[in-house]
């Protein structure tokens, strides 16, 4: 399974003003605004990857190799499925009717009510975010601070990718941890 972002988020979990407050930068100083916004997005991406869930609204496609029958586990919570398409044996794109599948948001299972023969199929969806994001916001601010102040991901003898404070903030949001 592969996930592709089709439409990036319109807004981030933290604003430029919140990031500047964290960095102790005056709001009137605008020379680094584009850089700070890029750090916010990169930090949110890192948090989403670590937690295996999305923290913004965006359009994605989940591409799955093989034909579909039965039940497919969708790897992310808080999704609204907007379309399911596949390429048929004539290399034509076909859309599966909403009446031909059922998505259970609670179990994150997509049940196909019809069989279709395809080499791959695509699930188009819009992501959502958990209602409570305070820990994620704090983690994003910490990552932004580390990246802004050091302009790199490592300091001598320390890896910021393993920042224990960030991990502690994100741990309650992690999904699919296994046993």
N, C-alpha and C positions, 0 to 999 in steps of 0.2 A: 504494500500500500504506500502511496506517495501523496503528500498534501502540497498543493500549490495555492498561493494567495493570488486571487484574481483582482480584487479591489482592496487596496490597503486601508487601514483604519483612518477615519476622519479626525478622530481625537485620541489622545493618549490618556492613560490613567492619571498622569500628573501633568500639570501645565508648565509652560516655560517660567511663569512667575514662581511656581512652587519650587522648581529646580533652582532658579536663581536665589531664592531664599535659602535653600539648603546649601548652596555654594557660597553664600554671603556675598553675592554680587548685586550691586545697585540695579534696579530695573531700568534706569536711564542708560546704563552701559549696554549697547546693543551690538557691538562688534562681534561677539561670540554667539549671538542668538542662533544662527543656523547650525553651528557646531553643537551647541547644547541641545537643540531639538533633535539632531541626529543621534546624540548620546542617549536621549530619552527613548527614542525608537529602538536603538540597539539594546538598551538595557531591558526594555519590555520584551523584546524578542528572546533575550537570554532567559528571562523569568518564565516566559511561556514554554520554552523548550525544556527547561528544568522541571517544570510542573506538569507538562503534558496537557495543558489546557490554554485557552485563549483568554486574554484580559481586555480585549477591545472588540468592537463590532467590525467585521470585515467579511468579504465574500471569499470563499475558498472552494477548491475542488479537491475531492479525495479520489484518486485514480487507483483502481484495483485491477490487477491482471487476472484474467480468467473469466469464465461464465459465472452467472449468479443463480443460485438456487438455495432455498432454505433461508438461513439467518446469517447476517453479516454483522460482526461487532464493529461499531463505529468507535474510533479511539478517542474521541473528544466529547465532553459534555456541553450543554448549552448551545446546541445547534438547531437551526431550523432548516430542514431539507427543502430546497427550492426546485430541484429537478434531478432526474437520473437518466443518463443517456448511455448508449453503447453503440459500437460499430458492428453492423451485421455482416453476414458472409459476403455480401456484395459491396462491402466497404462504404455503406451508407450509414449515416448517423440516425439512430432511432431513439425516440424518447419514450420512457416507460410512464404510463398513465399513473397518476397519484392513486387511483383505485387499485393498482396492481402491486402496491407495497404498503407496508405499515411500519412507521418508526416509533419505537417506544423510547421516549426521552429518559425515562427513569433507569432503564437497563442499558440504554445506548445500543439497542439492537434494531437492525433494519431487517424486516422480514419480507421476502419476496413472495408474492401470491401467485406468480407465474414464473415459468422457467424461460430463459432466453439464452441463446447460444452466441457468445461473444468472446473475442480474445481479450477484451478489457472493457470496463465500464467506468463511468464517472458519476460521482455523487456531488452535485453542486449544493452548497449550503451557505447560510449566513451564520456567523458565530455570534455568541453572546458572551457575557462575562458574569462571574459570580457577583451577587449584590454587595458583599462585604469584601473590600479589597485593601483594607488598611495595611496589612502585612506586606502585600505586594507593592503598594505605593512606597512604603518605607524601604523595601529592598531595592526598588528602582532608584530611589534617591541615593542610596548608598553606592550603588554601582555607578551612577552618573558622577558622584563625587570622586570615587576612586579613579575613574577614567579621565575626568576633567583635570584633577589635580596632578595625576602622574603622567597623563597623555600616553599611557601604555597599560597593558594588563599585568605587568609584573614589576615588582620592586625587588631589590636584591634579597634573595633568600625567601621570598614570599610570593605566592601566586594569588592574585585577587580573584581568580576564577573559583577559588576555594575559600572565599571570605566566610568565616563561620557565622558572622552576624547575618549575612545575606541568606545563607542556608537556613538558619534558625527562623528567619522571618517567612521564608517560602515553604518550609516543611509542611505546615498545615494545608497548603494548597496543592501539594503533589498528588498525582493520581497514578494508578497502575504501578505501585511500588513492589508488588509481588509479596512473597512470604517473608 
